[in-house]
Amino acid sequence: MLPVVAGARETKRQMLLYTLMLWPATLMPWLLGLAGPFYAVCAGVLSLLFTGTAIRVWRDDTERSARQMFHFSLFYLFLIFAVLLVDRLGAGAA
């Protein structure tokens, strides 16, 4: 709905801003000591890739990159939770 109400440029701007704001939330388990360095590195790399997709959307005038970002966002969430689980299982086994 946002592209219809606010326009494509504003939507792209908000996508990029929210992606940047996601960084601290993603790293919070590590910052709070609930996850180890494995999670921190993986979360950092995944967040960097996710930010890259948002920058690509910002620069692209077509909808192709936005669709790719949507698909990557699903993969991103899955991997973040999977890495958190692997990190916790690995810490419990040690």
The 8 nearest C-alpha neighbors of each residue, nearest first, counted from 0:
[[1, 3, 2, 4, 5, 6, 10, 7],
 [0, 2, 4, 3, 5, 10, 6, 7],
 [3, 1, 6, 7, 5, 4, 0, 10],
 [2, 4, 1, 0, 6, 5, 7, 10],
 [3, 5, 1, 2, 6, 0, 7, 10],
 [6, 4, 2, 1, 3, 9, 10, 7],
 [7, 5, 2, 9, 3, 8, 4, 10],
 [6, 8, 2, 10, 9, 11, 5, 3],
 [7, 9, 11, 10, 6, 12, 57, 5],
 [10, 8, 12, 11, 7, 6, 5, 13],
 [9, 11, 7, 13, 12, 8, 2, 14],
 [10, 12, 14, 8, 57, 9, 13, 7],
 [13, 11, 9, 15, 10, 14, 8, 16],
 [12, 14, 16, 10, 15, 11, 17, 9],
 [15, 13, 11, 17, 12, 16, 18, 10],
 [14, 16, 18, 53, 12, 13, 17, 19],
 [17, 15, 13, 19, 18, 14, 20, 12],
 [18, 16, 20, 14, 19, 15, 13, 21],
 [17, 19, 15, 21, 16, 20, 50, 14],
 [20, 18, 16, 21, 17, 22, 15, 50],
 [21, 19, 17, 18, 22, 16, 23, 24],
 [20, 22, 18, 24, 19, 23, 25, 17],
 [21, 23, 25, 20, 24, 19, 26, 46],
 [24, 22, 26, 25, 21, 27, 20, 19],
 [25, 23, 27, 21, 26, 22, 20, 28],
 [24, 26, 22, 23, 27, 21, 42, 28],
 [25, 27, 23, 24, 29, 28, 30, 22],
 [26, 28, 30, 24, 29, 25, 23, 31],
 [29, 27, 33, 31, 34, 30, 26, 32],
 [28, 30, 34, 32, 27, 31, 26, 33],
 [31, 29, 27, 32, 28, 26, 33, 34],
 [32, 30, 28, 29, 33, 27, 34, 26],
 [31, 33, 29, 34, 30, 28, 35, 27],
 [32, 34, 28, 31, 29, 35, 30, 87],
 [35, 33, 29, 28, 32, 38, 86, 87],
 [34, 36, 37, 38, 29, 39, 86, 32],
 [35, 37, 39, 38, 40, 34, 29, 41],
 [38, 36, 40, 39, 35, 41, 86, 34],
 [37, 39, 41, 36, 40, 35, 42, 83],
 [40, 38, 36, 42, 37, 41, 29, 43],
 [39, 41, 43, 37, 42, 38, 36, 44],
 [40, 42, 38, 44, 43, 39, 45, 37],
 [43, 41, 45, 39, 40, 44, 38, 46],
 [44, 42, 40, 46, 41, 45, 39, 47],
 [43, 45, 47, 41, 46, 42, 40, 48],
 [44, 46, 48, 42, 47, 43, 41, 49],
 [47, 45, 49, 43, 48, 44, 42, 50],
 [46, 48, 44, 50, 45, 49, 43, 51],
 [47, 49, 51, 45, 46, 50, 44, 52],
 [50, 48, 46, 52, 51, 47, 45, 53],
 [51, 49, 53, 47, 52, 48, 18, 46],
 [52, 50, 48, 54, 49, 53, 47, 55],
 [51, 53, 55, 49, 50, 54, 68, 56],
 [54, 52, 50, 56, 15, 55, 51, 57],
 [55, 53, 57, 51, 56, 52, 50, 58],
 [54, 56, 52, 58, 53, 57, 59, 51],
 [55, 57, 53, 59, 64, 54, 58, 65],
 [58, 56, 54, 11, 55, 59, 53, 12],
 [59, 57, 55, 56, 54, 60, 53, 11],
 [60, 58, 56, 61, 57, 55, 64, 62],
 [59, 61, 58, 62, 56, 57, 63, 64],
 [62, 60, 59, 63, 64, 65, 56, 58],
 [61, 63, 65, 64, 66, 60, 59, 56],
 [64, 62, 66, 65, 61, 67, 59, 56],
 [63, 65, 67, 56, 66, 62, 68, 55],
 [66, 64, 68, 62, 67, 63, 56, 69],
 [67, 65, 69, 63, 68, 64, 62, 70],
 [66, 68, 64, 70, 65, 69, 71, 63],
 [67, 69, 71, 65, 66, 70, 52, 72],
 [68, 70, 66, 72, 67, 71, 65, 73],
 [71, 69, 67, 72, 73, 68, 66, 74],
 [70, 72, 74, 68, 73, 69, 75, 67],
 [73, 71, 75, 69, 70, 74, 68, 76],
 [74, 72, 76, 71, 75, 70, 77, 69],
 [73, 75, 71, 77, 72, 76, 78, 70],
 [76, 74, 72, 78, 73, 77, 71, 79],
 [77, 75, 79, 73, 78, 74, 72, 80],
 [76, 78, 74, 80, 75, 79, 81, 73],
 [77, 79, 81, 75, 80, 76, 82, 74],
 [80, 78, 76, 82, 81, 77, 75, 83],
 [79, 81, 83, 78, 77, 82, 84, 76],
 [80, 82, 78, 84, 83, 79, 77, 85],
 [83, 81, 85, 79, 84, 80, 78, 86],
 [84, 82, 80, 86, 81, 85, 38, 87],
 [83, 85, 81, 87, 82, 86, 88, 80],
 [86, 84, 82, 88, 87, 83, 89, 81],
 [85, 87, 83, 89, 84, 88, 82, 38],
 [88, 86, 90, 84, 89, 85, 91, 83],
 [89, 87, 85, 91, 90, 86, 84, 92],
 [88, 90, 86, 92, 87, 91, 85, 93],
 [91, 89, 87, 93, 88, 92, 86, 35],
 [92, 90, 88, 89, 93, 87, 86, 85],
 [91, 93, 89, 90, 88, 87, 86, 85],
 [92, 90, 91, 89, 88, 87, 86, 35]]
